[in-house]
Amino acid sequence: MLPSFQYAFFILITILLSLTRTNGSGYQLIVVNNCNESIWPAIQGGAGQRTLNDGGFLLSSGGEVAIDVPEKWSGRLWGRQLCNFDSNGKGSCATGGCAGQLHCQGLGGSPPATVVEMTLGSSTSPLHFYDVSLVDGFNLPVSMKPVGGGVGCGVASCEVDLNVCCPSALEVRVGGQVVGCKSACLAMQSPKYCCTGQYADPKTCKPTVFANLFKAICPKAYSYAFDDSSSLNKCIAKRYVITFCPPQ
């Protein structure tokens, strides 16, 4: 990762440059790779929403990209790691892959993956809602931070590498290296852990020991399906910085 002071300076320059690129309508996501290796961010629009940046792209270590987002857009963004694609955009990733495609084009990612979720306004409310979710497991630390927006705008994040402390039953390994940490739902395949069936209600679906572990380490992230109170952020800002491997 970049040292904190270098990262802060880098973000300042990025935001100043982005001011000259943004048109008058919509919003902007500034995606930053502060990790020590390349990642492949992927984007999936919600139902009826268009795909941004072809749904996925390469982002080298220390790189950034500004993505223009239309008003009332909703969707999710996550990082893929250890990917290998050919000249036709076909290949695979160790985590977060979307059916072997570089450009996901509306496809979701294979868990485990740390997911940034957002709804940037709607027909009924101008508010922006956003969070970092571990419901699909964890692969990379990430944060989403508004640029401006005023009092009450929070930071959604899981800044710690959960792979280091992932329980052995949830580990995903590649070449002996832990590259992902499964959710309890993915590992156990049970309604109790997935909050489905008779457990599809906050009164019956309670956090598991694994969810409590995730929450203790990443208190600003969703640890399970009904973890709303301490994880969902509200704001109205023109720009948001999404940083992979943010400085702690």
CORQUIDA-V109929 format. One record per residue. RES is the residue in three letters. PHI is phi in whole degrees, 0 to 359 (none if undefined). Layout:
# CORQUIDA-V109929
res = [RES,RES]
phi = [PHI,PHI]
This chain:
# CORQUIDA-V109929
res = [MET,LEU,PRO,SER,PHE,GLN,TYR,ALA,PHE,PHE,ILE,LEU,ILE,THR,ILE,LEU,LEU,SER,LEU,THR,ARG,THR,ASN,GLY,SER,GLY,TYR,GLN,LEU,ILE,VAL,VAL,ASN,ASN,CYS,ASN,GLU,SER,ILE,TRP,PRO,ALA,ILE,GLN,GLY,GLY,ALA,GLY,GLN,ARG,THR,LEU,ASN,ASP,GLY,GLY,PHE,LEU,LEU,SER,SER,GLY,GLY,GLU,VAL,ALA,ILE,ASP,VAL,PRO,GLU,LYS,TRP,SER,GLY,ARG,LEU,TRP,GLY,ARG,GLN,LEU,CYS,ASN,PHE,ASP,SER,ASN,GLY,LYS,GLY,SER,CYS,ALA,THR,GLY,GLY,CYS,ALA,GLY,GLN,LEU,HIS,CYS,GLN,GLY,LEU,GLY,GLY,SER,PRO,PRO,ALA,THR,VAL,VAL,GLU,MET,THR,LEU,GLY,SER,SER,THR,SER,PRO,LEU,HIS,PHE,TYR,ASP,VAL,SER,LEU,VAL,ASP,GLY,PHE,ASN,LEU,PRO,VAL,SER,MET,LYS,PRO,VAL,GLY,GLY,GLY,VAL,GLY,CYS,GLY,VAL,ALA,SER,CYS,GLU,VAL,ASP,LEU,ASN,VAL,CYS,CYS,PRO,SER,ALA,LEU,GLU,VAL,ARG,VAL,GLY,GLY,GLN,VAL,VAL,GLY,CYS,LYS,SER,ALA,CYS,LEU,ALA,MET,GLN,SER,PRO,LYS,TYR,CYS,CYS,THR,GLY,GLN,TYR,ALA,ASP,PRO,LYS,THR,CYS,LYS,PRO,THR,VAL,PHE,ALA,ASN,LEU,PHE,LYS,ALA,ILE,CYS,PRO,LYS,ALA,TYR,SER,TYR,ALA,PHE,ASP,ASP,SER,SER,SER,LEU,ASN,LYS,CYS,ILE,ALA,LYS,ARG,TYR,VAL,ILE,THR,PHE,CYS,PRO,PRO,GLN]
phi = [none,291,303,301,290,292,297,298,295,298,295,300,296,300,294,298,293,293,299,276,255,276,279,285,247,78,227,218,254,255,263,238,256,264,282,274,218,295,228,232,300,232,228,231,283,288,303,81,263,280,280,258,50,60,84,175,197,274,226,290,302,84,272,211,216,258,245,283,238,289,297,62,275,226,171,220,223,212,256,252,227,53,264,215,240,273,294,265,76,254,171,205,228,292,217,79,296,239,55,72,247,291,262,292,48,95,279,275,264,282,288,278,202,281,243,263,246,207,227,264,90,209,291,251,206,279,295,258,244,205,202,251,245,253,298,266,92,224,226,221,294,202,218,230,230,288,262,78,101,88,295,98,279,264,249,266,195,224,270,264,282,293,299,291,242,291,302,304,291,251,292,243,245,226,60,83,260,282,250,199,233,294,285,298,299,296,283,266,52,230,306,299,271,262,57,238,60,290,260,278,202,298,282,252,262,250,297,275,298,289,297,295,294,301,293,295,272,235,294,265,245,294,259,203,303,250,269,280,301,250,236,269,254,232,192,222,222,278,223,226,259,254,243,273,58,294,296,267]
